[in-house]
Amino acid sequence: MRTGILIDELGVGFDAMTAQAREAAKLGYRTLWLAQRGGWDALTALPALGAAAPGVELGTCVVPTYPRHPITMAAQALTVQAATGVPVHLGVGLSHRSIVEHEFGYSYDRPIRHLREYLQALNPLLRGEKADVHGESLTAAGGLTTPGAERPAVLVGSVSPGSTRLSGELADGVITTWAGPRALGEFVVPTITEAAAGRPAPRVVTGQLVCVTSEVDERRAWVEENYGAAATVPAYRAILDRDGYTKVSDSVIAGDEETVRRQVKSLEDAGATELLVMPFGSAEDQARTRELLAS
């Protein structure tokens, strides 16, 4: 199972982000991921990470589709790939109704239809072809001139049945959040594999909050305080239920080195192809976590 790591961009400057990138590359992480969480723009920031960690692959997890037209998204992703010269993993996703409608002012009506039309436009653009989509949720008619740029992989941030099936049909794979081994093995992997029949085997990137620590209860309490509200989002509630998790904090991987290794192995056994490590906890905890899980 490949291992990549999330670069923490929340409330930090570029010096701190690039320092994280350099350390991750030194430890041996194969992919550096940036989230799109209301601060720095993930795609725009990736070349700075690439300069700090030459040769390491780069990814987004994930960029919302609604506020960024597929032609614009493709142009940005191809520019990042050409500028850095490394494989780029373009994670895109629907975001949530509250964000799309209340912050951006777009309709969240029939989101799976929107995602299908978006991927139908994005895929040819990334291959250097023209998009010709005249759908119910978007129009994309045109192409890009990006000589020398190689196609970024397309991954969909998903935990719902509809978007997971679409990830197998029209993307290279899926990025999950809050999904444990049961949800992966009994739902995500079989669903996306069936949908991808006749295509290359889909990638299953499992994003996990991980903490190597002796203070497990305290760390879980912190997660609940900061992320507990995610359990009220219907799609996240459903994926938590698939693992029998009552709270968001039940889903985190926390404990000593052996405990963390064992829980990570259970994700691989369930069919995950890549681990996206999201370290949390004290500075010492996070250092132990990064060192333990580096490739």
CORJO-V16146 format. One record per backbone hydrogen bond with DSSP energy under -1.0 kcal/mol. NH is the residue of the N-H (numbers start at 1). CO is the residue of the C=O. If there is no record, write none. Layout:
nh = <NH/NH>
co = <CO/CO>
This chain:
nh = <2/4/5/6/7/12/17/18/19/20/21/22/23/24/25/26/27/28/29/30/32/33/34/45/46/48/49/50/51/52/53/56/57/58/59/60/61/63/65/68/73/74/75/76/77/78/79/80/81/82/83/84/85/89/90/91/92/93/100/101/102/103/104/106/114/115/116/117/118/119/120/121/122/123/125/126/127/128/129/131/133/135/140/142/149/153/155/156/157/158/164/165/166/167/168/169/170/171/172/174/175/176/184/185/186/187/188/189/191/192/193/194/195/196/197/199/203/205/206/207/208/210/211/213/219/220/221/222/223/224/225/226/227/228/230/231/232/233/237/238/239/240/241/242/244/245/250/251/253/255/260/261/262/263/264/265/266/267/268/269/270/271/272/273/274/275/276/277/278/280/286/287/288/289/290/291/292/293>
co = <273/275/31/277/33/9/13/14/15/16/17/18/19/20/21/22/23/24/24/3/57/5/59/41/42/45/45/46/47/48/49/53/30/87/32/89/34/91/93/65/69/70/71/72/73/74/75/76/77/78/79/80/81/58/153/89/155/63/96/97/98/99/99/100/110/111/112/113/114/115/116/117/118/119/121/122/123/125/124/142/140/138/133/131/146/88/90/173/92/175/160/161/162/163/164/165/166/167/154/203/156/205/180/181/182/183/183/184/187/188/189/190/191/192/194/196/172/174/274/176/276/278/253/255/215/216/217/218/219/220/221/222/223/224/227/228/229/230/233/234/235/236/237/238/241/240/247/248/209/211/256/257/258/259/260/261/262/263/264/265/266/268/267/204/204/2/206/4/208/210/282/283/284/285/286/287/288/289>
